[in-house]
Amino acid sequence: MAALALYLLTTIVLPALVSAAAAIAITRSPIGRTPGFARAAAGTACAVAVLWAFMAESDANAVLRQLPVSMPKDDAPFERWHRVGLVALVVAVAAPVVAVAASMARPRKPFVAEAAVGMVAGTALALAVAFPGDGSADRAVTGVAVAVAAVALAASAPRAGLGSAAATALAVAGLAAVGGFISLAAIAAALALAALVLAVNGRSRPIPGVALAVLLATLAACGHGYRDDSAASWPWRAALGIPVLGWAGGRVLRKKPA
């Protein structure tokens, strides 16, 4: 029991709470009033939570092995699911740049811009990250899912969008746990907890839709690729529709008379 508690603490709780707390602190500080910084902090926090949880499950070399670099005395095998850590690292670095750039550009149609950035990010993800069994159709679904989820999350109210991101990550964690992919389940749970803490705080405005969408799509695609052959594939794809349902539900509730 003590070993399980320590595992949950170091792999899920600490990565989520420390990352989210840092983002909340930045948001509440004077620098958080700078356009784009609150969004950047939230996106980076979620990515760091995933990266931290991934590192707790493996090590730094697991990420470095995904890059064209030589590591002396490293004879561990290359594993494609370790791309999860690499994607989280890229998102952690790119989220602040994208958020601040979007804030400075101030597009006339923010959701069109969000969809465009989401499509670019989804295309890059589909081309650069492939898991076992992924065909052209699987990659296309992943790419489109990033763009759709990014727009749905960005169009939602802050708490609703972060809540639906948390629900999506929790669904992926549940599917991974049922399939015996405990490492992926723990990483997805860390993302779910980080998003939930940010949602309760309610200070992320606007939501880092693209960053969250890339992280969620990567985790779902990883679980889909490593699922048992006898397991259905549609639940992994359906999980990425939760942000759209959250956005639609929010619109319905807002239209109801008081």
C-alpha positions as a Markdown table, in Angstrom:
| # | Residue | x | y | z |
|---|---|---|---|---|
| 1 | Met | 0.0 | 0.0 | 0.0 |
| 2 | Ala | 2.8 | 2.4 | 0.9 |
| 3 | Ala | 4.6 | 1.6 | -2.5 |
| 4 | Leu | 1.3 | 2.4 | -4.4 |
| 5 | Ala | 0.8 | 5.6 | -2.5 |
| 6 | Leu | 4.4 | 6.7 | -3.3 |
| 7 | Tyr | 3.9 | 5.8 | -6.9 |
| 8 | Leu | 0.7 | 7.8 | -7.2 |
| 9 | Leu | 2.4 | 10.7 | -5.4 |
| 10 | Thr | 5.5 | 10.9 | -7.5 |
| 11 | Thr | 4.0 | 10.0 | -10.9 |
| 12 | Ile | 0.6 | 11.7 | -10.8 |
| 13 | Val | 0.0 | 14.1 | -7.9 |
| 14 | Leu | 3.3 | 16.0 | -7.7 |
| 15 | Pro | 3.7 | 16.5 | -11.4 |
| 16 | Ala | 0.1 | 17.8 | -11.7 |
| 17 | Leu | 0.0 | 19.9 | -8.6 |
| 18 | Val | 3.4 | 21.5 | -8.8 |
| 19 | Ser | 3.0 | 22.4 | -12.5 |
| 20 | Ala | -0.5 | 23.8 | -12.0 |
| 21 | Ala | 0.5 | 25.7 | -8.9 |
| 22 | Ala | 3.3 | 27.3 | -10.8 |
| 23 | Ala | 1.0 | 28.4 | -13.6 |
| 24 | Ile | -1.5 | 29.8 | -11.1 |
| 25 | Ala | 1.2 | 31.7 | -9.3 |
| 26 | Ile | 2.4 | 33.3 | -12.6 |
| 27 | Thr | -1.2 | 34.1 | -13.5 |
| 28 | Arg | -1.8 | 35.9 | -10.2 |
| 29 | Ser | 1.5 | 37.8 | -10.4 |
| 30 | Pro | 2.0 | 41.2 | -12.2 |
| 31 | Ile | 3.6 | 39.4 | -15.1 |
| 32 | Gly | 0.4 | 37.4 | -15.5 |
| 33 | Arg | -1.3 | 40.5 | -16.7 |
| 34 | Thr | 0.9 | 40.6 | -19.7 |
| 35 | Pro | -1.1 | 39.6 | -22.8 |
| 36 | Gly | -0.7 | 35.9 | -23.5 |
| 37 | Phe | 1.2 | 35.0 | -20.3 |
| 38 | Ala | -1.8 | 33.4 | -18.5 |
| 39 | Arg | -2.5 | 31.2 | -21.5 |
| 40 | Ala | 1.2 | 30.4 | -21.9 |
| 41 | Ala | 1.5 | 29.4 | -18.3 |
| 42 | Ala | -1.5 | 27.1 | -18.5 |
| 43 | Gly | -0.3 | 25.4 | -21.7 |
| 44 | Thr | 3.2 | 25.0 | -20.3 |
| 45 | Ala | 2.0 | 23.6 | -17.0 |
| 46 | Cys | -0.1 | 20.9 | -18.7 |
| 47 | Ala | 2.9 | 19.9 | -20.9 |
| 48 | Val | 5.3 | 19.9 | -18.0 |
| 49 | Ala | 2.9 | 17.7 | -16.0 |
| 50 | Val | 2.9 | 15.2 | -18.8 |
| 51 | Leu | 6.7 | 15.4 | -19.2 |
| 52 | Trp | 7.3 | 15.1 | -15.5 |
| 53 | Ala | 5.0 | 12.1 | -15.2 |
| 54 | Phe | 6.7 | 10.5 | -18.2 |
| 55 | Met | 10.1 | 11.0 | -16.7 |
| 56 | Ala | 8.9 | 9.4 | -13.5 |
| 57 | Glu | 7.9 | 6.4 | -15.5 |
| 58 | Ser | 11.2 | 6.3 | -17.5 |
| 59 | Asp | 14.2 | 8.6 | -17.6 |
| 60 | Ala | 15.7 | 11.5 | -19.5 |
| 61 | Asn | 17.4 | 9.2 | -22.0 |
| 62 | Ala | 13.9 | 8.0 | -23.1 |
| 63 | Val | 13.3 | 11.4 | -24.6 |
| 64 | Leu | 16.8 | 11.9 | -25.9 |
| 65 | Arg | 16.6 | 8.5 | -27.8 |
| 66 | Gln | 13.9 | 10.1 | -29.9 |
| 67 | Leu | 16.3 | 12.7 | -31.2 |
| 68 | Pro | 19.2 | 12.2 | -33.6 |
| 69 | Val | 21.8 | 12.4 | -30.9 |
| 70 | Ser | 24.4 | 9.9 | -29.7 |
| 71 | Met | 24.4 | 8.8 | -26.1 |
| 72 | Pro | 27.5 | 7.0 | -24.9 |
| 73 | Lys | 27.0 | 3.8 | -22.9 |
| 74 | Asp | 23.2 | 3.9 | -23.6 |
| 75 | Asp | 22.1 | 0.5 | -24.9 |
| 76 | Ala | 18.4 | 0.6 | -24.0 |
| 77 | Pro | 16.0 | -0.1 | -26.9 |
| 78 | Phe | 14.2 | 2.6 | -28.8 |
| 79 | Glu | 10.5 | 2.6 | -28.0 |
| 80 | Arg | 8.0 | 4.5 | -30.0 |
| 81 | Trp | 5.6 | 5.2 | -27.1 |
| 82 | His | 8.4 | 7.3 | -25.7 |
| 83 | Arg | 7.4 | 9.9 | -28.3 |
| 84 | Val | 4.9 | 11.0 | -25.7 |
| 85 | Gly | 7.7 | 12.6 | -23.7 |
| 86 | Leu | 9.2 | 14.2 | -26.7 |
| 87 | Val | 5.9 | 15.8 | -27.7 |
| 88 | Ala | 5.4 | 17.1 | -24.2 |
| 89 | Leu | 8.8 | 18.7 | -24.3 |
| 90 | Val | 8.1 | 20.4 | -27.6 |
| 91 | Val | 4.7 | 21.6 | -26.4 |
| 92 | Ala | 6.3 | 22.9 | -23.1 |
| 93 | Val | 8.7 | 25.0 | -25.2 |
| 94 | Ala | 6.3 | 26.0 | -27.9 |
| 95 | Ala | 3.3 | 26.9 | -25.8 |
| 96 | Pro | 4.6 | 30.2 | -24.5 |
| 97 | Val | 5.8 | 31.3 | -28.0 |
| 98 | Val | 2.5 | 30.5 | -29.6 |
| 99 | Ala | 0.4 | 32.1 | -26.8 |
| 100 | Val | 2.4 | 35.3 | -26.8 |
| 101 | Ala | 2.5 | 35.5 | -30.6 |
| 102 | Ala | -1.3 | 35.0 | -30.8 |
| 103 | Ser | -1.9 | 37.7 | -28.2 |
| 104 | Met | 0.4 | 40.2 | -30.1 |
| 105 | Ala | -1.2 | 39.4 | -33.5 |
| 106 | Arg | -4.7 | 39.9 | -32.2 |
| 107 | Pro | -6.4 | 38.1 | -35.1 |
| 108 | Arg | -9.9 | 39.4 | -36.2 |
| 109 | Lys | -11.3 | 35.9 | -36.1 |
| 110 | Pro | -9.6 | 34.2 | -33.2 |
| 111 | Phe | -11.3 | 30.8 | -33.7 |
| 112 | Val | -10.2 | 30.7 | -37.4 |
| 113 | Ala | -6.7 | 31.4 | -36.3 |
| 114 | Glu | -7.0 | 28.7 | -33.6 |
| 115 | Ala | -8.2 | 26.3 | -36.2 |
| 116 | Ala | -5.3 | 27.2 | -38.5 |
| 117 | Val | -2.7 | 26.8 | -35.8 |
| 118 | Gly | -4.4 | 23.6 | -34.7 |
| 119 | Met | -4.3 | 22.2 | -38.2 |
| 120 | Val | -0.6 | 23.0 | -38.6 |
| 121 | Ala | 0.2 | 21.4 | -35.2 |
| 122 | Gly | -2.0 | 18.4 | -36.0 |
| 123 | Thr | -0.3 | 17.9 | -39.4 |
| 124 | Ala | 3.1 | 18.1 | -37.8 |
| 125 | Leu | 2.0 | 15.6 | -35.1 |
| 126 | Ala | 0.6 | 13.2 | -37.7 |
| 127 | Leu | 3.8 | 13.4 | -39.8 |
| 128 | Ala | 6.3 | 13.2 | -37.1 |
| 129 | Val | 4.8 | 10.9 | -34.5 |
| 130 | Ala | 3.5 | 7.4 | -35.4 |
| 131 | Phe | 2.7 | 4.6 | -33.1 |
| 132 | Pro | 2.6 | 0.8 | -33.9 |
| 133 | Gly | -0.1 | 0.0 | -36.5 |
| 134 | Asp | -0.7 | 3.7 | -37.4 |
| 135 | Gly | -1.7 | 3.9 | -41.1 |
| 136 | Ser | -2.4 | 7.0 | -43.2 |
| 137 | Ala | -6.0 | 7.1 | -42.0 |
| 138 | Asp | -5.0 | 6.9 | -38.3 |
| 139 | Arg | -2.6 | 9.8 | -38.8 |
| 140 | Ala | -5.2 | 11.8 | -40.6 |
| 141 | Val | -7.7 | 11.3 | -37.8 |
| 142 | Thr | -5.1 | 12.4 | -35.2 |
| 143 | Gly | -4.3 | 15.6 | -37.2 |
| 144 | Val | -7.9 | 16.6 | -37.7 |
| 145 | Ala | -8.7 | 15.8 | -34.0 |
| 146 | Val | -6.1 | 18.3 | -32.9 |
| 147 | Ala | -7.6 | 21.1 | -34.9 |
| 148 | Val | -11.2 | 20.3 | -33.9 |
| 149 | Ala | -10.3 | 19.9 | -30.2 |
| 150 | Ala | -8.2 | 23.0 | -30.2 |
| 151 | Val | -11.1 | 25.1 | -31.5 |
| 152 | Ala | -13.7 | 23.5 | -29.1 |
| 153 | Leu | -11.4 | 24.1 | -26.1 |
| 154 | Ala | -10.6 | 27.7 | -27.1 |
| 155 | Ala | -14.3 | 28.4 | -27.7 |
| 156 | Ser | -15.4 | 27.1 | -24.3 |
| 157 | Ala | -15.6 | 29.1 | -21.1 |
| 158 | Pro | -12.3 | 28.8 | -19.2 |
| 159 | Arg | -13.6 | 26.3 | -16.5 |
| 160 | Ala | -15.7 | 24.4 | -19.0 |
| 161 | Gly | -12.8 | 24.0 | -21.5 |
| 162 | Leu | -10.3 | 22.9 | -18.9 |
| 163 | Gly | -12.9 | 20.6 | -17.4 |
| 164 | Ser | -13.5 | 18.9 | -20.7 |
| 165 | Ala | -9.8 | 18.6 | -21.2 |
| 166 | Ala | -9.5 | 17.0 | -17.8 |
| 167 | Ala | -12.4 | 14.6 | -18.7 |
| 168 | Thr | -10.8 | 13.7 | -22.0 |
| 169 | Ala | -7.5 | 12.9 | -20.2 |
| 170 | Leu | -9.3 | 10.9 | -17.6 |
| 171 | Ala | -11.1 | 8.9 | -20.2 |
| 172 | Val | -7.8 | 8.1 | -21.9 |
| 173 | Ala | -6.3 | 7.1 | -18.5 |
| 174 | Gly | -9.3 | 4.8 | -17.9 |
| 175 | Leu | -8.9 | 3.2 | -21.3 |
| 176 | Ala | -5.2 | 2.7 | -20.8 |
| 177 | Ala | -5.7 | 1.2 | -17.3 |
| 178 | Val | -8.3 | -1.3 | -18.7 |
| 179 | Gly | -5.9 | -2.2 | -21.4 |
| 180 | Gly | -3.0 | -2.8 | -19.0 |
| 181 | Phe | -1.0 | 0.2 | -20.2 |
| 182 | Ile | -0.4 | 1.6 | -16.7 |
| 183 | Ser | 2.4 | 4.0 | -17.6 |
| 184 | Leu | 0.1 | 5.8 | -20.1 |
| 185 | Ala | -2.7 | 5.7 | -17.6 |
| 186 | Ala | -0.6 | 7.5 | -15.0 |
| 187 | Ile | 0.6 | 10.1 | -17.5 |
| 188 | Ala | -2.9 | 10.8 | -18.7 |
| 189 | Ala | -4.1 | 11.0 | -15.1 |
| 190 | Ala | -1.4 | 13.6 | -14.3 |
| 191 | Leu | -2.6 | 15.7 | -17.2 |
| 192 | Ala | -6.2 | 15.3 | -16.0 |
| 193 | Leu | -5.4 | 16.5 | -12.5 |
| 194 | Ala | -3.3 | 19.4 | -13.7 |
| 195 | Ala | -6.2 | 20.6 | -16.0 |
| 196 | Leu | -8.7 | 20.1 | -13.2 |
| 197 | Val | -6.7 | 22.2 | -10.8 |
| 198 | Leu | -6.4 | 25.0 | -13.4 |
| 199 | Ala | -10.2 | 24.7 | -14.0 |
| 200 | Val | -10.9 | 25.1 | -10.3 |
| 201 | Asn | -8.6 | 28.1 | -10.3 |
| 202 | Gly | -10.5 | 29.5 | -13.3 |
| 203 | Arg | -7.9 | 32.1 | -14.3 |
| 204 | Ser | -6.7 | 30.7 | -17.6 |
| 205 | Arg | -8.2 | 33.1 | -20.2 |
| 206 | Pro | -8.2 | 32.2 | -23.0 |
| 207 | Ile | -7.6 | 28.5 | -22.9 |
| 208 | Pro | -4.4 | 27.1 | -24.5 |
| 209 | Gly | -6.5 | 25.0 | -26.9 |
| 210 | Val | -3.7 | 23.9 | -29.3 |
| 211 | Ala | -1.4 | 22.8 | -26.5 |
| 212 | Leu | -4.0 | 20.8 | -24.8 |
| 213 | Ala | -5.3 | 19.3 | -28.0 |
| 214 | Val | -1.8 | 18.1 | -29.1 |
| 215 | Leu | -1.2 | 16.5 | -25.7 |
| 216 | Leu | -4.6 | 14.8 | -25.6 |
| 217 | Ala | -4.4 | 13.6 | -29.2 |
| 218 | Thr | -0.9 | 12.2 | -28.6 |
| 219 | Leu | -2.0 | 10.3 | -25.5 |
| 220 | Ala | -5.0 | 8.9 | -27.3 |
| 221 | Ala | -3.1 | 8.0 | -30.4 |
| 222 | Cys | -0.5 | 6.2 | -28.2 |
| 223 | Gly | -3.2 | 4.2 | -26.5 |
| 224 | His | -4.9 | 3.4 | -29.8 |
| 225 | Gly | -1.6 | 2.2 | -31.3 |
| 226 | Tyr | -0.7 | -0.1 | -28.4 |
| 227 | Arg | -4.2 | -1.4 | -27.7 |
| 228 | Asp | -4.8 | -5.2 | -27.7 |
| 229 | Asp | -5.9 | -6.4 | -31.1 |
| 230 | Ser | -9.1 | -7.7 | -29.7 |
| 231 | Ala | -10.0 | -4.3 | -28.2 |
| 232 | Ala | -12.1 | -1.8 | -30.1 |
| 233 | Ser | -10.4 | 1.3 | -31.6 |
| 234 | Trp | -13.4 | 3.7 | -31.5 |
| 235 | Pro | -13.3 | 4.5 | -27.7 |
| 236 | Trp | -9.8 | 6.1 | -28.2 |
| 237 | Arg | -11.1 | 8.2 | -31.0 |
| 238 | Ala | -14.4 | 9.0 | -29.2 |
| 239 | Ala | -12.5 | 10.3 | -26.2 |
| 240 | Leu | -11.2 | 13.2 | -28.3 |
| 241 | Gly | -14.8 | 14.3 | -29.0 |
| 242 | Ile | -15.3 | 15.2 | -25.3 |
| 243 | Pro | -14.1 | 18.8 | -25.8 |
| 244 | Val | -16.7 | 19.3 | -28.6 |
| 245 | Leu | -19.4 | 17.9 | -26.4 |
| 246 | Gly | -18.3 | 20.2 | -23.6 |
| 247 | Trp | -18.4 | 23.2 | -25.9 |
| 248 | Ala | -21.8 | 22.3 | -27.2 |
| 249 | Gly | -23.2 | 21.7 | -23.7 |
| 250 | Gly | -21.9 | 25.0 | -22.6 |
| 251 | Arg | -23.6 | 26.8 | -25.4 |
| 252 | Val | -26.9 | 25.1 | -24.6 |
| 253 | Leu | -26.6 | 26.0 | -20.9 |
| 254 | Arg | -25.8 | 29.7 | -21.7 |
| 255 | Lys | -28.9 | 29.9 | -24.0 |
| 256 | Lys | -31.3 | 28.6 | -21.3 |
| 257 | Pro | -33.3 | 31.4 | -19.7 |
| 258 | Ala | -32.4 | 32.1 | -16.0 |
